[in-house]
Amino acid sequence: MVVSETTTHVARAVERLSLQIERCIAGRRLLPGRLLHGHLIKTSLAVNTFLANRLVEMYAKCGQIAAAETAFAEIPSKNAYSWNTLLSSYCTASCLDCAKALLDEMPEPNIVSYNAVISGLTHEGRHREALEAFRKMQREGSSRLAVDKFTVVGVAGACSGAVDLRSLRQIHGVVVSVGLQLNLIMNNAMIDAYGKCGEASTAWVLFQRMETRDVFSWTSMVGAYVSAGRLEEAHQLFDRMPTRNAVSWSALITGYAQHGRGDAALKLFMAMLEGGFAPTAFALVSALSACTCAALVGEGGDHSENLFIQNALIDMYAKCGDMVCALRLFERMRKRDIVSWNSLVTGFAQNGDGDRSLALFREMISLGLKPNHVTFLSALSACNHAGLVAEARQLLALMGEHGVCPQQEHHAAMVDLLGRSRRLKEAAQLTIFAAPGDGKLDGVGSWGAILGACRVHGDLELARRAAETLFALDPSNAGRYVMLSNIYAAAGHWEEARKLRKLMKEKGFKKEPARSWIEVQSVRHDFVAEDTSHCRTEDIYRILTFLADHMKEPACCDELVGSRQQEATAVLQCR
């Protein structure tokens, strides 16, 4: 009778103390939790495995991992829950190496143990390690390690991050073999993973089989089509979505931006804002990149302290020629990375200020930042614009000191610089007499640079050799034929130019017309040679005729400023 009453008393005490610990966990109240721990030690209840497990959980939820480890070590009779509590604590605190070590120590890890480690590794971007943990689990082959929905979601996420189609098919095969039914969350994870692995068709099969879909299902499928470059199907599916969120919009906007469809990306971005959706950082970066492609400065603006967005803004301003704004934003940035510096170095180089670009490059080196291949390419471009041959040679030598291996683009930039500096023979030697099989030097970029230099300096023999090499390396590029034809024409070799144009026609080549544009009062106007689709075609051709006449007249004629210039200004104004 006494034993029964004592047991009942202990059970009630355990229940009461468990509730008190739960309150400490819910409120992240560390001090009351420590007092409870002291009380348990005094009353000898700390040896109770259930309460001891709650103490480990309490310390972990309060961010006291060391205290959680101590509490775990003091448990006399550890059960699976004890081990998994500390394991989950490690994963939540991103102590993943400790979690992996603890998993190896566990006498009998179960599916909860592996799920915690797989999920933790996936969440931290350690996708390969997560997949290795899954393979280790499979090798054990115990009945207590039957795959469940948490395993599927974790492994699918790892496959998505690692772009590991083989492992994804493996987990999918396990699901089918054990007869596990895919629920909504599992289906979403699998669709997303197949999409990221480039298997949009398999993702579509899973999507079609779903009895219930949510906004994440639709968004994952849209993303799958985007990843596969199937933008039309992605947009059609997007239009069918019953409900959309910011992520849905961002997926399609990003897809259009990444595939060079800047106009479509910006149009979608504007529609997203009009729909009342707050743009995500990814949508903003994609819209900014789209602005860069379309060279529309006004669309960019200024936005937040996000490093990705600030870097995209610098890139946008630089490509639009506004280096004042690019430099001002760069100087205001609290944190800068290699992308920030590269964007500015590249911007000044592309806008013709080679000296400023190289000065920034030297400043970056002096600050101890490690340049990469993009940095060196930008610096070489700066040398190209400034005609600094000696400095460019020094840069190529400096690359080795920083552990950067010169690539085809770097050598092409050097060849281009030599060509612009009228050192055609030296440029040709750098390209023609490269070591056999040296892909860095005998590429399209280097030969293209030589052909361009020949066009400027009129070296017919070298131009012919460069063009013939390019025809072999890049036979579908019509621009090379056009350039050689123009070189022949400029030299008065009309018959050879005619033959080349005839050859282009026989091969079905057609030169893509150049396009330029301007944005006035938020309206973009495109200009293409011989185009008559613009609503003000008559005005456009009238002003073009005026400008052509203007260029033919002597520069000293002050009369040009008169009424004809006023007329031109009036025509150019967009109302």
C-alpha positions in Angstrom: 0.0 0.0 0.0 2.8 2.4 1.0 4.7 1.5 -2.2 1.6 2.2 -4.3 1.1 5.6 -2.7 4.8 6.5 -3.1 4.7 5.5 -6.8 1.6 7.7 -7.3 3.3 10.6 -5.5 6.4 10.3 -7.7 4.2 10.1 -10.9 2.3 13.2 -9.9 5.6 15.0 -9.1 7.0 14.0 -12.5 3.9 15.2 -14.3 4.0 18.6 -12.4 7.7 19.2 -12.9 7.3 18.2 -16.6 4.7 20.9 -17.1 6.9 23.4 -15.3 9.8 22.5 -17.6 7.5 22.8 -20.6 6.6 26.4 -19.6 10.4 27.2 -19.4 10.8 25.7 -22.9 7.8 27.6 -24.4 9.0 30.9 -22.9 12.7 30.3 -23.4 13.1 31.0 -19.6 16.6 29.8 -18.7 16.7 31.0 -15.0 13.6 29.2 -13.8 14.8 26.2 -15.8 18.1 26.1 -13.9 16.2 26.4 -10.6 14.1 23.4 -11.6 17.2 21.5 -12.5 18.6 22.2 -9.1 15.4 21.1 -7.4 15.4 17.8 -9.4 19.0 17.1 -8.2 18.0 17.8 -4.6 15.0 15.5 -4.8 16.9 12.8 -6.7 14.4 13.2 -9.6 17.2 14.2 -12.0 17.8 10.5 -12.5 14.3 10.2 -14.0 15.0 9.6 -17.7 11.8 11.4 -18.8 12.5 14.6 -16.8 16.2 14.5 -17.7 15.3 14.4 -21.4 13.1 17.5 -20.9 16.0 19.2 -19.2 18.3 18.5 -22.2 15.5 19.9 -24.5 15.0 23.0 -22.2 18.7 23.9 -22.3 18.9 23.4 -26.1 15.8 25.5 -26.8 17.4 28.3 -24.6 20.5 28.1 -26.7 22.7 26.5 -24.0 24.2 23.6 -25.9 27.0 23.1 -23.4 24.5 22.8 -20.6 22.4 20.4 -22.7 25.5 18.2 -23.3 26.1 18.2 -19.5 22.5 17.3 -18.7 22.7 14.5 -21.3 25.9 13.1 -19.9 24.3 12.9 -16.4 21.4 10.7 -17.6 22.1 7.3 -16.1 19.7 5.4 -18.3 19.6 6.9 -21.8 16.9 5.9 -24.2 16.5 6.6 -27.9 14.6 9.8 -27.0 17.6 11.0 -25.0 20.0 10.6 -27.9 17.6 12.1 -30.4 16.9 15.1 -28.2 20.6 16.0 -28.1 21.0 15.1 -31.8 18.1 17.4 -32.7 19.6 20.1 -30.5 22.9 20.0 -32.4 21.0 20.2 -35.7 18.9 23.1 -34.6 22.0 24.9 -33.4 23.8 24.1 -36.7 26.4 22.0 -34.8 26.3 19.5 -37.6 29.7 18.0 -37.1 28.8 17.2 -33.5 25.5 15.8 -34.7 27.3 13.4 -37.2 29.7 12.3 -34.5 26.8 11.7 -32.1 25.0 9.7 -34.7 28.1 7.4 -35.1 28.2 7.0 -31.3 24.5 6.0 -31.0 24.0 2.3 -30.1 20.8 2.0 -32.1 20.0 5.1 -34.2 16.5 5.0 -35.6 14.8 6.8 -38.5 14.2 9.9 -36.3 18.0 10.1 -35.8 18.8 9.9 -39.4 16.0 12.3 -40.4 17.3 14.9 -38.0 20.8 14.7 -39.5 19.7 14.6 -43.1 17.3 17.6 -42.6 20.0 19.5 -40.7 22.7 19.0 -43.3 20.2 19.9 -46.1 19.1 23.0 -44.4 22.7 24.2 -44.0 23.5 23.5 -47.7 25.7 20.4 -47.0 23.7 18.4 -49.6 26.4 15.8 -50.4 26.8 15.0 -46.7 23.1 14.7 -46.3 23.0 12.2 -49.2 25.9 10.2 -47.7 23.9 10.0 -44.4 21.0 8.6 -46.4 23.2 6.0 -48.1 24.7 5.1 -44.7 21.1 4.6 -43.4 20.3 2.3 -46.3 23.4 0.2 -45.8 22.4 -0.5 -42.2 19.1 -2.0 -43.6 17.4 -2.3 -40.2 13.6 -2.5 -39.9 13.8 0.5 -37.5 15.1 2.6 -40.4 12.0 2.4 -42.7 11.9 5.5 -44.9 9.1 7.9 -43.9 7.8 11.3 -45.2 10.5 13.2 -43.3 13.2 11.2 -45.0 11.7 11.8 -48.4 11.4 15.6 -47.9 15.0 15.8 -46.5 16.6 13.7 -49.2 14.6 15.4 -52.0 15.9 18.7 -50.7 19.5 17.5 -50.7 19.1 16.1 -54.3 17.7 19.5 -55.3 20.6 21.4 -53.8 23.2 18.9 -55.1 21.5 18.6 -58.5 21.8 14.8 -58.0 19.3 13.1 -60.3 20.6 9.6 -59.6 20.0 9.9 -55.8 16.6 11.5 -56.5 15.6 8.6 -58.6 16.9 6.3 -55.9 14.8 7.8 -53.1 11.8 7.8 -55.5 12.3 4.1 -56.2 12.4 3.4 -52.4 9.1 5.2 -52.0 7.5 3.1 -54.7 9.0 -0.2 -53.5 7.8 0.3 -49.9 4.4 1.5 -51.0 4.7 4.9 -49.3 2.0 7.3 -50.4 3.2 10.7 -51.3 1.4 13.4 -49.4 1.1 17.1 -50.5 4.4 18.2 -48.9 6.3 15.1 -50.2 5.0 15.7 -53.7 6.0 19.4 -53.6 9.5 18.4 -52.5 9.8 15.8 -55.3 8.5 18.1 -58.0 10.9 20.9 -56.9 13.8 18.4 -56.9 13.1 17.0 -60.3 12.7 20.5 -61.6 16.1 21.6 -60.2 17.6 18.4 -61.7 16.3 19.4 -65.1 13.7 16.7 -65.3 10.6 18.8 -65.9 8.8 16.0 -67.7 9.0 13.7 -64.6 8.0 16.7 -62.4 4.9 17.2 -64.6 3.9 13.5 -64.2 4.0 13.8 -60.4 2.1 17.1 -60.6 -0.7 15.6 -62.8 -1.1 12.7 -60.4 -1.7 15.0 -57.3 -5.2 14.9 -56.0 -4.7 18.1 -54.1 -2.4 21.0 -55.0 -1.5 24.1 -53.2 0.4 27.3 -54.3 3.7 25.6 -53.6 2.8 22.7 -55.9 2.1 25.1 -58.8 5.1 27.3 -58.0 7.4 24.2 -58.0 6.1 23.1 -61.3 6.5 26.6 -62.8 10.1 26.6 -61.5 10.7 23.2 -63.1 9.7 24.5 -66.5 11.8 27.6 -65.9 14.9 25.5 -65.0 14.4 23.5 -68.2 14.2 26.7 -70.3 10.6 25.9 -71.2 9.4 29.5 -70.6 6.2 29.3 -72.6 4.9 26.3 -70.7 6.0 27.9 -67.5 4.0 31.1 -68.3 0.9 29.1 -69.4 1.0 27.2 -66.1 1.5 30.4 -64.2 -1.6 31.8 -65.9 -3.6 28.8 -64.8 -2.7 29.1 -61.1 -5.7 29.5 -58.9 -3.7 31.6 -56.4 -0.3 33.1 -56.6 2.3 34.3 -54.1 5.4 36.4 -54.3 7.5 33.3 -54.9 5.4 32.3 -57.9 5.9 35.7 -59.5 9.6 35.6 -58.6 10.1 32.2 -60.2 8.8 33.3 -63.6 10.4 36.8 -63.5 13.8 35.1 -62.7 13.3 32.7 -65.5 12.7 35.4 -68.1 15.6 37.5 -66.8 18.1 34.5 -66.8 17.1 33.6 -70.4 17.7 37.2 -71.7 14.0 38.1 -71.9 14.4 41.4 -70.0 11.3 43.0 -71.4 9.1 40.1 -70.3 10.7 40.0 -66.9 10.1 43.7 -66.3 6.5 43.5 -67.6 5.9 40.7 -65.1 7.6 42.6 -62.3 5.3 45.6 -62.9 2.3 43.3 -62.9 3.5 41.8 -59.7 3.6 45.2 -58.0 0.2 46.2 -59.4 -1.2 43.0 -58.0 -0.2 44.1 -54.5 2.6 41.5 -54.0 5.7 42.5 -52.1 8.7 41.6 -54.3 11.2 39.1 -52.9 14.9 39.7 -53.0 15.2 37.3 -56.0 12.5 39.2 -57.9 14.2 42.5 -57.2 17.6 41.2 -58.4 16.1 39.7 -61.5 14.2 42.9 -62.3 17.4 44.9 -61.8 19.3 42.5 -64.1 16.5 42.9 -66.6 16.9 46.7 -66.3 20.6 46.2 -67.0 19.9 44.2 -70.1 17.5 46.8 -71.3 19.6 49.7 -70.1 16.7 51.4 -68.3 18.2 53.3 -65.4 14.9 54.7 -64.1 13.5 51.2 -63.4 16.3 50.4 -60.9 16.2 53.0 -58.2 17.6 52.4 -54.7 16.7 49.6 -52.4 17.6 48.4 -48.9 20.9 47.2 -47.5 20.8 43.7 -49.2 24.3 43.0 -50.6 22.9 41.1 -53.6 20.6 44.0 -54.5 23.3 46.5 -54.0 25.7 44.5 -56.3 23.0 44.2 -58.9 22.4 48.0 -58.7 26.1 48.7 -59.2 26.1 46.4 -62.2 23.0 48.1 -63.5 24.3 51.6 -63.1 27.6 50.6 -64.7 26.0 49.0 -67.7 23.8 52.0 -68.2 26.9 54.3 -68.1 26.0 56.0 -64.8 29.3 55.5 -63.0 28.7 58.4 -60.7 25.7 56.6 -59.1 27.6 53.3 -59.2 30.5 54.8 -57.3 28.3 56.6 -54.9 26.4 53.4 -54.0 29.7 51.5 -53.7 31.1 54.1 -51.2 27.9 53.9 -49.1 28.0 50.1 -48.8 28.7 48.9 -45.3 29.9 45.5 -46.6 31.5 44.7 -49.9 32.5 41.4 -51.5 34.5 40.4 -54.5 31.3 40.9 -56.7 31.0 44.5 -55.5 34.6 45.3 -56.5 34.4 43.4 -59.8 31.2 45.3 -60.8 32.9 48.6 -60.3 36.2 47.7 -61.9 34.3 46.3 -64.9 32.0 49.3 -65.0 34.8 51.8 -65.3 36.6 49.6 -67.9 33.5 49.2 -70.0 32.8 53.0 -69.8 36.2 53.9 -71.1 37.9 55.0 -67.9 40.7 52.5 -67.8 42.9 54.4 -65.4 40.1 54.6 -62.8 39.4 50.9 -63.3 43.1 50.0 -62.7 43.3 52.3 -59.7 40.4 50.4 -58.1 42.0 47.1 -59.0 45.2 48.2 -57.2 43.3 49.5 -54.2 41.5 46.1 -54.0 44.8 44.3 -54.0 46.3 46.6 -51.4 43.3 45.9 -49.1 44.1 42.2 -49.2 41.2 41.0 -51.3 41.8 38.0 -53.5 41.0 38.8 -57.1 39.4 36.1 -59.3 39.3 35.5 -63.0 36.6 38.0 -63.5 38.6 40.7 -61.7 41.6 40.1 -64.0 39.4 40.1 -67.1 38.0 43.5 -66.1 41.5 44.8 -65.4 42.7 43.6 -68.8 39.7 45.2 -70.4 40.7 48.5 -68.7 44.2 48.1 -70.2 42.5 47.5 -73.5 40.5 50.7 -73.4 43.6 52.7 -72.2 46.0 51.0 -74.6 48.3 49.9 -71.8 50.2 46.9 -73.3 52.9 46.7 -70.7 50.4 46.8 -67.8 48.4 44.1 -69.4 51.5 41.8 -69.6 52.1 42.5 -65.9 48.5 41.5 -65.1 48.9 38.2 -67.0 52.0 37.5 -64.9 50.3 38.6 -61.7 47.5 36.0 -62.2 49.8 33.2 -61.3 50.8 34.8 -58.1 47.1 34.9 -57.0 46.5 31.3 -58.1 44.3 32.3 -61.1 44.9 30.3 -64.2 44.6 32.4 -67.4 41.5 31.4 -69.5 40.6 31.8 -73.1 38.9 35.2 -72.4 42.1 36.6 -70.8 44.2 35.7 -73.8 41.5 37.0 -76.1 41.6 40.3 -74.3 45.4 40.5 -74.7 45.2 39.7 -78.4 42.5 42.4 -78.8 44.8 44.9 -77.0 47.7 44.0 -79.2 45.5 44.3 -82.3 44.2 47.7 -81.3 47.8 48.8 -80.6 48.7 48.0 -84.2 50.8 45.0 -83.1 49.1 42.6 -85.4 52.1 40.3 -85.9 52.6 40.0 -82.2 48.9 39.3 -81.7 49.0 36.7 -84.5 52.0 35.0 -83.0 50.3 34.8 -79.6 47.4 33.0 -81.2 48.9 31.1 -84.1 52.1 29.8 -82.4 50.4 28.6 -79.2 51.4 25.2 -77.9 49.5 22.4 -79.7 46.3 21.6 -78.1 46.4 24.7 -75.9 42.7 25.5 -75.8 43.3 28.7 -74.0 44.9 30.4 -77.0 43.4 28.9 -80.1 39.8 29.8 -79.3 37.1 31.8 -81.0 37.7 34.9 -78.9 41.4 35.3 -79.9 40.8 34.8 -83.6 37.7 37.0 -83.4 39.9 39.8 -81.9 42.5 39.4 -84.7 39.8 39.6 -87.4 38.4 42.7 -85.8 41.9 44.3 -85.7 42.4 43.4 -89.3 39.2 45.2 -90.2 40.6 48.3 -88.5 44.1 48.1 -89.9 43.4 46.5 -93.3 45.6 43.4 -93.1 44.0 41.2 -95.8 46.2 38.2 -95.6 45.8 37.9 -91.8 42.1 38.6 -92.0 41.6 35.8 -94.5 43.6 33.4 -92.2 41.7 34.4 -89.1 38.3 34.2 -90.9 39.0 30.7 -92.3 40.0 29.5 -88.8 36.8 31.0 -87.4 34.7 29.4 -90.1 36.0 26.1 -88.9 35.7 26.8 -85.2 32.3 28.5 -85.3 30.7 27.7 -88.7 27.2 29.0 -87.8 28.3 32.5 -87.0 27.2 34.8 -89.9 28.9 37.8 -88.4 32.3 36.5 -89.3 31.3 36.3 -93.0 29.9 39.8 -92.9 33.1 41.1 -91.3 35.4 39.5 -93.9 33.1 40.7 -96.6 33.4 44.3 -95.3 37.2 44.0 -95.1 37.3 42.9 -98.8 34.9 45.8 -99.7 37.0 48.4 -97.8 40.1 47.2 -99.7 38.3 47.4 -103.0 38.2 43.6 -103.5 34.5 43.7 -104.7 34.5 40.4 -106.4 35.7 38.5 -103.3 33.2 40.4 -101.2 30.4 39.4 -103.6 31.5 35.8 -103.5 31.4 35.8 -99.8 27.9 37.3 -99.7 26.8 34.7 -102.2 28.2 31.9 -100.0 26.3 33.3 -97.0 23.1 33.2 -99.1 23.8 29.6 -100.1 24.3 28.6 -96.5 21.1 30.3 -95.4 22.9 32.8 -93.3 21.3 36.1 -92.6 22.8 38.9 -90.6 20.7 39.9 -87.6 19.9 43.6 -87.8 21.3 45.8 -85.1 18.9 47.3 -82.6 19.1 50.4 -80.4 16.6 51.9 -78.1 15.8 54.9 -75.9 13.4 55.3 -73.0 11.6 58.6 -72.8 8.9 59.3 -70.1 8.7 55.6 -69.2 8.1 54.6 -72.9 10.7 52.6 -74.7 11.3 53.2 -78.4 13.2 50.6 -80.4 15.1 51.4 -83.6 16.0 48.8 -86.3 17.5 49.4 -89.7 14.8 49.8 -92.4 12.0 49.4 -89.9 8.7 51.2 -90.6 6.6 49.8 -87.7 7.1 52.8 -85.3 4.2 55.2 -85.1 6.5 58.1 -85.9 8.4 56.5 -88.7 8.2 59.7 -90.9 9.7 61.9 -88.2 12.4 59.3 -87.5 13.6 59.1 -91.1 13.4 62.9 -91.5 15.7 63.4 -88.5 18.1 60.7 -89.7 18.3 62.5 -93.1 19.0 65.8 -91.2 21.8 64.1 -89.2 23.3 62.5 -92.3 23.4 65.9 -94.0 24.8 67.5 -90.8 27.7 65.1 -90.8 28.6 65.8 -94.4 28.8 69.6 -93.9 32.0 71.3 -92.6 32.3 71.4 -88.9 33.0 75.1 -89.0 29.6 76.0 -90.3 27.9 77.9 -87.5 24.6 78.1 -89.4 23.9 74.5 -88.4 22.7 75.7 -85.1 19.8 77.6 -86.6 16.2 76.7 -87.4 17.0 73.2 -88.7 18.5 72.3 -85.3 15.4 73.6 -83.6 13.3 71.6 -85.9 15.3 68.5 -85.1 14.9 69.1 -81.4 11.1 69.4 -81.8 11.0 66.2 -83.7 13.0 64.2 -81.2 10.8 65.3 -78.2 8.4 62.5 -77.3 5.2 64.0 -75.9 
